[in-house]
Amino acid sequence: MTSDSVLSLQAATLTFGDRRLWNNLTLEVKAGEFLAVLGPNGTGKTSLLKTILGQQKLTSGSIEFLGEPVGRGNRRIGYIPQQKLLEQGTPLRARDLVTFGVNGNRWGLPISSRAVRAKVDGILEAVGATEFANVPVATLSGGEQQRIRVGQSIAGDPRLLLCDEPLLSLDLHHQRQVSELIDEQRRALNTAVVFVTHDVNPILGMVDRVLYLAGGRFRVGTPDEVLRSEVLSYMYDTPVEVIRSRGRVVVLGAPEGYGVHDHLGHHVERSSASSTSGQVL
């Protein structure tokens, strides 16, 4: 593990029964790096985040954060979950959730000292949430709630930020706002970002490297190195064509079920052949 590495996986393998998600994965993520994790459903993208958080054990190999084995409760790892709206009637305000991120490692209710309040105010301003700081989170829009989750995730000054499909169910406007917000904060804090997504296009200009998982295989490299027809054809073991158009990446020919989400029709362009599909990545 090099001196500027935040996260290191060495010969990491994860299996469930007879099913191998990924094998012999070796990867180092450096401070300030933006790594996008792509691939079909069921290939272990979220499971990768769980292993980093210490919630899932590797079958073999090792994983280290800041030179130490990963474990539960590490305060220097921030986490943004998939979009899940809070139920109406939940009394927590935006300010309360960010405060949990500042001092949530303490027992009991959050301590709202002057220093903590000042830090919370600064975070709310940084994520553009000052105007609804005292508003119940359940009454906010999906994009506004994700802003609060970004604020909560960076409240502990993380060295590593894990993002599990944070743009899912957001419209294009809020996708752009939330992804740009995450990128701004990683630059300001020199935080490494591991960003799981089904669609790389909203973050394509921010990404340093891609980790692509498919068919038990993986590839790591820049978007130009990985998102290529010959690379994905090998990984899917079937002809796949990658097209770049107007700054976006479209994958044609991936088998049905390999990452095509029928409920996200605005991200999918289907071909006339039932055995192939067009996936915006």
C-alpha positions in Angstrom: 0.0 0.0 0.0 1.5 3.3 -1.1 1.7 6.4 1.2 -1.1 8.2 -0.7 -3.4 5.2 -0.9 -6.6 5.3 1.1 -8.1 2.0 0.2 -6.3 -1.2 -0.8 -7.6 -4.6 -1.9 -5.2 -7.4 -2.5 -6.3 -10.6 -4.2 -9.8 -10.1 -2.9 -12.4 -12.7 -3.7 -16.1 -12.8 -2.8 -18.4 -15.8 -3.3 -21.8 -16.8 -2.1 -22.2 -20.5 -2.2 -21.1 -21.7 -5.7 -21.5 -18.2 -7.1 -18.3 -16.1 -7.4 -18.9 -12.4 -7.7 -15.3 -11.3 -8.2 -12.0 -13.1 -8.0 -8.5 -11.9 -7.2 -9.5 -8.3 -7.2 -6.4 -6.1 -6.6 -7.1 -2.4 -6.4 -5.7 0.8 -4.7 -7.7 4.0 -4.4 -5.7 7.2 -3.8 -6.6 10.3 -1.8 -8.8 12.6 -4.0 -9.4 9.9 -6.6 -12.9 9.4 -8.1 -13.5 5.7 -8.9 -16.8 4.7 -10.6 -18.0 1.1 -10.0 -20.1 -0.1 -13.0 -21.6 -3.4 -14.1 -24.9 -5.4 -14.2 -27.1 -6.1 -11.2 -25.9 -9.0 -9.1 -22.2 -8.6 -9.8 -21.2 -7.4 -6.3 -21.1 -3.7 -6.6 -23.0 -3.0 -3.3 -21.3 -6.0 -1.8 -18.0 -4.3 -2.5 -19.1 -1.3 -0.4 -20.2 -3.7 2.4 -16.8 -5.3 2.5 -15.2 -1.8 2.8 -17.5 -1.0 5.6 -16.7 -4.2 7.4 -20.2 -5.5 7.0 -19.3 -8.4 4.6 -16.3 -10.7 5.0 -14.2 -11.5 2.0 -13.9 -15.2 1.0 -10.2 -14.7 0.6 -7.7 -11.9 0.2 -7.4 -8.7 2.2 -8.8 -5.2 2.3 -7.3 -2.2 4.2 -8.3 1.3 4.9 -5.5 3.8 5.7 -3.2 0.8 6.2 -5.4 -1.0 8.7 -7.8 -3.9 8.2 -11.4 -2.6 7.7 -13.9 -2.8 10.5 -17.2 -1.5 11.6 -17.7 2.0 12.8 -14.8 3.7 11.2 -15.5 7.5 11.4 -13.3 8.4 8.5 -15.5 6.6 6.0 -18.6 8.5 4.7 -21.5 6.7 3.2 -24.3 7.9 0.9 -27.0 5.2 0.5 -29.4 4.7 -2.3 -32.2 7.2 -2.5 -34.9 6.4 0.1 -37.4 9.0 1.0 -38.3 9.4 4.7 -41.8 8.8 5.7 -44.1 11.8 6.1 -44.4 12.7 9.7 -40.7 12.0 10.5 -39.8 14.9 12.8 -36.1 15.0 12.0 -34.9 18.3 10.5 -32.1 18.6 8.0 -30.0 20.1 10.7 -30.5 17.1 12.9 -29.3 14.6 10.3 -26.1 16.6 9.6 -25.5 16.9 13.4 -25.7 13.1 13.6 -22.9 13.0 11.1 -20.8 15.3 13.2 -21.2 13.6 16.6 -23.2 10.5 15.9 -20.4 8.3 17.4 -21.3 9.5 20.9 -23.8 7.7 23.1 -27.2 9.4 23.6 -28.6 12.4 21.7 -26.4 14.6 19.6 -24.5 17.2 21.6 -25.3 20.6 20.1 -22.4 22.7 21.4 -21.6 26.1 19.8 -18.7 24.5 17.9 -20.9 21.7 16.6 -23.6 24.1 15.5 -21.0 26.2 13.7 -19.7 23.1 11.9 -23.3 22.0 11.0 -24.1 25.5 9.6 -20.9 25.4 7.5 -21.8 22.0 6.1 -25.4 23.0 5.3 -24.1 26.0 3.5 -21.5 23.9 1.6 -24.3 21.6 0.3 -26.7 24.4 -0.5 -29.2 23.4 2.2 -29.1 26.5 4.5 -32.6 27.6 3.5 -34.2 24.4 4.6 -31.9 23.6 7.6 -34.8 23.7 10.1 -37.4 22.0 7.8 -38.5 18.4 8.5 -36.5 16.2 6.0 -39.6 14.2 5.1 -41.2 17.3 3.5 -38.2 17.9 1.2 -37.9 16.8 -2.4 -35.7 13.8 -3.4 -32.9 16.0 -4.6 -33.0 18.1 -1.4 -32.9 15.0 0.8 -29.9 13.7 -1.1 -28.2 17.0 -0.5 -28.7 16.4 3.2 -27.3 12.9 3.0 -24.2 14.3 1.2 -23.9 16.8 4.1 -24.3 14.0 6.7 -21.7 11.8 4.9 -19.0 14.5 4.8 -19.7 15.8 8.4 -17.0 13.5 9.9 -14.3 14.8 7.4 -14.0 11.4 5.7 -10.9 10.2 3.9 -13.1 7.9 1.9 -16.7 8.5 0.6 -18.8 5.5 -0.5 -21.7 6.3 -2.7 -24.3 3.5 -3.4 -26.3 4.6 -6.5 -26.9 8.0 -5.0 -28.5 9.3 -8.2 -31.1 6.5 -8.5 -34.7 7.9 -8.9 -33.5 11.5 -9.3 -34.4 13.5 -12.4 -31.6 14.7 -14.6 -31.4 18.1 -13.0 -31.0 16.7 -9.5 -28.6 14.0 -10.8 -26.3 16.8 -12.0 -26.7 18.8 -8.8 -25.9 15.9 -6.5 -23.0 14.5 -8.5 -21.4 18.0 -8.8 -21.9 18.5 -5.1 -20.1 15.2 -4.3 -17.3 16.2 -6.7 -16.9 19.6 -5.1 -16.6 18.1 -1.6 -14.1 15.5 -2.6 -11.9 18.2 -4.2 -12.3 20.5 -1.1 -11.5 17.6 1.3 -9.1 15.6 -0.9 -11.5 12.7 -0.2 -11.3 9.4 -2.2 -14.7 8.6 -3.8 -16.0 5.1 -4.7 -19.2 5.7 -6.6 -21.5 2.8 -7.5 -23.8 3.6 -10.4 -25.8 2.1 -13.3 -25.2 5.2 -15.5 -21.8 6.7 -15.7 -22.8 9.6 -17.9 -23.8 12.1 -15.1 -20.3 11.7 -13.5 -18.2 10.9 -16.6 -16.3 14.2 -16.5 -15.4 13.6 -12.9 -14.3 10.0 -13.0 -10.5 9.2 -12.8 -10.9 5.5 -13.1 -13.6 2.8 -13.6 -13.9 -0.6 -12.0 -16.2 -2.6 -14.2 -17.7 -5.9 -12.8 -19.4 -8.5 -15.1 -19.6 -12.2 -15.4 -17.2 -12.8 -12.5 -14.6 -10.7 -14.2 -13.3 -7.2 -13.6 -11.4 -4.5 -15.4 -9.8 -1.3 -13.9 -8.7 1.7 -15.8 -9.7 5.1 -17.2 -13.1 5.4 -18.8 -11.4 5.3 -22.2 -9.5 2.2 -21.4 -12.4 0.2 -19.9 -15.5 1.4 -21.8 -14.4 -0.1 -25.1 -16.2 -2.6 -27.4 -13.4 -5.2 -27.2 -13.1 -5.0 -23.4 -16.8 -5.3 -22.7 -17.3 -8.0 -25.3 -14.7 -10.1 -23.5 -16.3 -9.5 -20.1 -19.8 -10.4 -21.3 -18.5 -13.1 -23.6 -20.7 -11.8 -26.4 -20.3 -9.1 -29.0 -20.9 -5.6 -27.4 -20.6 -2.3 -29.0 -19.7 0.9 -27.2 -20.7 4.1 -28.8 -19.8 7.6 -27.7 -22.2 10.3 -28.8 -22.4 14.0 -27.7 -20.3 13.3 -24.6 -22.3 10.2 -23.5 -21.5 6.5 -23.6 -24.0 4.0 -24.9 -23.5 0.2 -24.7 -25.2 -1.9 -27.4 -25.6 -5.7 -27.3 -25.3 -6.5 -23.6 -27.4 -9.6 -22.9 -30.8 -9.0 -21.3 -30.6 -8.9 -17.5 -27.0 -7.5 -17.6 -27.6 -4.1 -16.1 -30.6 -3.0 -18.2 -33.3 -1.5 -15.9 -36.7 -1.6 -17.4 -38.0 0.9 -14.8 -35.5 3.4 -15.9 -36.6 3.8 -19.4 -35.0 7.3 -19.9 -31.6 5.6 -19.5 -32.3 2.7 -21.9 -32.5 2.5 -25.7 -33.6 -0.9 -26.8 -32.8 -2.4 -30.2 -35.4 -4.3 -32.3 -33.7 -7.7 -31.5 -35.1 -9.2 -28.3 -31.8 -10.7 -27.4 -29.9 -7.4 -27.3 -30.3 -4.1 -25.6 -28.9 -0.6 -25.6 -27.6 0.6 -22.2 -26.5 4.1 -21.4 -23.5 3.9 -19.2 
